[in-house]
Amino acid sequence: MANTLDFRSDCPLASALDVLGDKWSLLIIRDLAQDKRTYGELEKLEENITTNILADRLKKLVAFQIIEKSLYQEKPKRYHYLLTHKGLALLPILRDFANWGHEHLCNNENCLV
């Protein structure tokens, strides 16, 4: 998306999916909620995200103000990533989504998929 406000429709669900509907963004938000803060920590997602995809998703989440990036080391430049108010507002939704997955896709703590 060239413009951060260039959504495919006026539907709020479609717009939310334009921002968060890829397979990585919600997992990055999950890990930030679990106190992972640096690029190095985030690239260790158990789901094996590639570095170029991670960099792209972090940039997108910063552009939509879901996370913020702050410099913590000048040379070489290193950043912390933190959830913003918008990002924190997603946490109850993520919990509900995870609960749905646990209830409907898992059996006795082992996922079927």
Residue pairs with C-beta under 8 A, 6 or more apart in sequence:
1 18
4 63
4 64
7 14
7 15
7 18
8 14
8 15
8 18
9 15
19 25
19 60
19 64
19 66
20 26
20 66
20 90
22 57
24 45
24 47
24 49
24 53
24 54
24 57
25 57
25 60
25 61
26 90
26 94
26 97
27 45
27 47
27 49
28 42
28 45
28 49
28 54
28 57
28 58
28 61
28 67
29 61
29 66
29 67
29 83
29 87
29 90
29 91
29 94
30 94
31 41
31 42
31 45
32 42
32 67
32 81
32 82
32 83
32 87
33 83
33 91
33 94
36 42
36 44
37 80
37 81
37 82
38 78
38 79
38 80
38 81
39 54
39 55
39 58
39 78
39 79
39 81
42 49
42 54
42 58
42 81
43 49
43 51
43 54
45 54
49 57
58 67
58 69
58 81
61 67
61 87
62 68
62 69
62 81
64 86
65 84
65 86
66 83
66 84
66 86
66 87
66 90
67 81
67 82
67 83
67 84
67 87
68 81
68 82
68 84
69 79
69 80
69 81
70 79
70 80
70 82
71 77
71 78
71 79
72 78
72 79
72 80
83 90
83 91
101 111
105 111
105 112
105 113
106 112
